[in-house]
Amino acid sequence: MNVDVQKDARLNLFENEVAARFAKRFANTGMVLHQSSLPRTTQELVSLRASQINGCGWCIDMHTKEAAAAGEEAVRLHLVAGWREATVFTEAERAALALAEEGTRLADTHQGVSDETWAAVREHYDDDQVAALVCLVALINAANRLAVIVHQKGGSYEPGMFAAAVAG
């Protein structure tokens, strides 16, 4: 697989045999979420926000470009980091973004995800969507850690690149 992860990455996660096998299974896990009833737009916004918090340039690049390729509006992508101060997100998306933040910043609070955020999520999403949302927050945080640990940089991602890399 020839995925440009930049020359200064510590390890090419797509070319190393162990990492590549893991990436395929990781991608298959992600497909369960992509095929869920949780709106794709919500999935990309949540993935983008967690990646911003974790400082993962590769994942920010990927999820911004995948969302744009799927038709997401540029203004919404630009405002994800400041979603509380923006008027372009639905109440359901706000609940999902709050869960993404609190689920990503677990060490910042004694309670993890607040009861208020959980109630907002439950108000807007059914059981399957909540399950997908919780699993997505866990999965994107794991992806962020993989990319940040090996210094995989953002900027070279093209829509569909990850899917093509793990399909081979």
N, C-alpha and C positions, 0 to 999 in steps of 0.2 A: 504494500500500500504506500502510495506516495502522497502523504499529507504534509503540507508545509507547516511545521510547528516552530519554525525559525531555527536558525543555526545555534543560537545561544541557549536553547532549551537544554536542560540537564539530561533528559532522556526522551526519546521519541516514543510516546505511549502507543503509537499506531504501528511501529515497526518492530518493537521488542515483542518476542513471542508470547511471553506471559502476559504482558500488558495488553497486547492485541486480543488475546483470548478473553481477558477480563472485559475489555471494551465492548466486545460483541455481546457478552452477557449483560453488561450494563445497558447497552442500547436496547436489548430485548426487554429489559425491565422498563425502560423509558417508553417502549411501544405500548405496553399495557396502559400507561397513563395517556399517551396520545390517542389511543382508541377509546378512552373513557368518555363519559358525557360531560366532563369538565371542559368548558369552552376553550378552544385552542388559544384564543386571545388571552384569556386569563392565565393559561399555562405559560405563555411567553412573557407576560408582564411579571408574573411571580418569579420565573427563572431569572429574568433581567434584574429585578430588584435584589434578590439574594446575592447575585453575582456582583452587583455594585457594592453591597455591604462588605462582601468578602474580598473585594479588590481583584477579582479574576478577569483580567483583560480578555483572555481567550473566550470565556463564556459570555461576557458582555458583548463582544464582537459577534459571536455566534447567534445569541438570542435577539439582538437588535436586527441583524440581517435576516434571520429566519422570519421574524415578525413582520418586517417590512416586505419581504417577498410574499408573505401570506396576505398582504394588503393592509397591515396596520398603519395608521396615520403617523407621520413623522412627529407631529406636535405631542402626541401621547407618549411616544418613545422618549422624546426629549424631557418630558415632565415626570417620568417614573420616579426619579430620585427625589422629587419634591411633590409627590402625589397628594400629600395632605394639604398643600397650598395650591392645588390645581382644580379646575372645574371640569376636566375632561374624562373623569373616571366615574363609573356607576357605583352605587352603594355596594353592590356585590363585589366589584373589583376592589373597592377600598377595603372591604373585609378580608379579601384574599391577600392583598398587599400587606395589611396589618399582620395577618398570620405569618406571611413570609418573613417579615421583619422580626417578629417576636420569636419565631421558630429558628431563625438564623442567629439571633443574639441571645441564646439561652443563658449564657454566663452573665449577662447584664442585669438579670433580675432573679429574685428568689423563686418566682412562680412560673417561669417559662412563659407560656402563652396565657395571657390574662383571661379571666372569665368573661370580660366584656367583649374581647376579640372573638373568643370561642362562640359566644351567643350570636354575634353578628354573622359569623361564618355559617352557623346552623340556621339562621334566619333566611339566608340566601341560597344555600346549597343543600341538595338531598344527601343521603347517606353515601351513595357511590361517589358523588362529587367531593364530599368531605374526605373520604378515604383517598381519592386521587390527589387532592390538594395536600393532605398531610404527607403522603408518599412522595409527591413532587418536591416539597420543601426539603425532605430528607435527601432525595436523589440529587438535587441541584447543589446542595451543600457538599455532598460527597464529590461531585464533579468539580466544584470550585477548588476543593482541597487537592485533588489530583493535579489539576493544571497549575495551581499556584506553587505547589511543592517542587514541580519540575521546571518552573519558570517558563511555561508555555505562554507566549505573548499573543496579544490580540492584534488584529489589523489585516491578516491575510485570509481570513475565513470567507468562503463563498457559500451561499445558500445551498444546502444539500450535501455539503462536503462531509459532514460527520456520518450521515446515513450511507453515503457511498463508501467511506473508509471502512466501516464495520460490516458492510454487506459482503465484501470480498473474501 
